[in-house]
């Protein structure tokens, strides 16, 4: 169903596809690491494994094949949420529980963040599949332990940790949810020793999964830069290739404690507080408000009915709280919160199930809240494209001496998606970007690129977006180069690089010129 849905709503391209989702698997398969330098900004150095399936399908098959795969991965994630709901909901009738769990999972896919990423190569939804698998295993094991069945607990928790570790290796931003699971194991179910043991086993499994799917890449980054998470956390690893800072995007970070407390309200009212795209969704805000109230209601009700939250519900609530706080501390970018948005309907149902109400009233309240939340949802799909033809198609001008040519990239625009369509002999170096500015003369990456440009003896071209012509000219001057084609007197020195997914880029001749003034 989700494969069909992805095809129905159209092909999603966007900044990250232009920047690295298409380039990184190409670079891995063609051993271009170090041959090209910083061409996709920070993302040049991301683990490319998650992007390999789409690249293979999209490069060698029709676009719709890649779109169907992306939809399939979203559907698998939704199915996992359904399984989690089936395990945690306290409904005796198996058929009713199945229907309710499936409904909650499908509702979670209709939130603004999740729906706009169906068929999107961003990997925020597929990478969460390992997290939900880990949650399913942990919930099952905690329930078995509560019923006195603790056999093979160690194996189960190591497997859960491995699933989460693989997810983190494929997309580092998923780490907040792995932290959430580990923290929840420390605080839900059993004695202190049991909880510590479970968290330790999960962490061991996480290290195994991380090593399995990401060890080769972290080792590569360590050998290249001295930082296994390069370029991130460089304030701790002090790689000589870049300055000692975190390189994390904190543009959306709340500035005060008051802002942090009210943050869900802020980004519900205005999505640009957490994203560059415009949408609206209230699921996270509802959970943020409902869970504390539910805990107070449950505390008051215990004096009457002496009932406690189930170990599964406590585990899921603690996981949610820790994951949200970790997200707030590290990222503040909404699309990294999509897994919580997707599981929000289940969280709402579990919260209301803890209220001392008749089952019919609880069901009505759950349905009413979810209907209101869905009515609030606003999402823009106007940027979707047709699935006809190839996933990515780029036409480049004919180059006289490709085996002797170097191309320098400038500006902030994402452009690495065009590199797979150029002759493989051509190296690309990004002399001006967010990662390494054109004026940089101190960091290791800048010094390496300056050496490469200085020692290159063949033709040289510059690739940039037309609106960044002035920045391209300045970046070239900083490297002792002169960009041709920037004025009417120099027409004929530039060609267009056109594609089926983005506006045309400029490819202009570059010659040696007077060095930039110091």
Secondary structure, 3 states (H helix, E strand, C coil): CHHHHHHHHCECCCHHHHHHHCHHHHHHHCCCECCEECCCHHHHHCCCHHHHHHHHHHHHCCHHHHHHHHHHHHHHHHHHHHHHHHHHCCCCCHHHHHHHHHHHHHHHCCCHHHHCCCCCCCCCCHHHHHHHHHHHHHHHHHHHHHCCCCCCHHHHHHHHHHHHHHHHHHCHHHHHHHHHHHHHHHHCCCCHHHHHHHHHHHHHHHHHHHHHHHHHHHHHHHHHHCCCCCCCCHHHHCCCCCCCCCCCCCCCCCCCHHHHHCHHHHHHHCHHHCCCCCCECCHHHHHHHHHHHHHHHHHHHHHHHCCCCCHHHHHHHHHHHHHHHHHHHHCCCHHHHHHHHHHHHHHHHHHHHCCCCCHHHHHHHHHHHHHHHHHHCECCCCCCECCCCCCCCEECCCCCCHHHCEEEECCCCCCHHHHHHCCCCCEEEECCCCCCCCCCCCCHHHHHHHHHHHHCCCCEEEEECHHHHHHHHHHHHHCCEEECCCCHHHCCCEEEEEECCCCCEEEEEEEECCCCCC
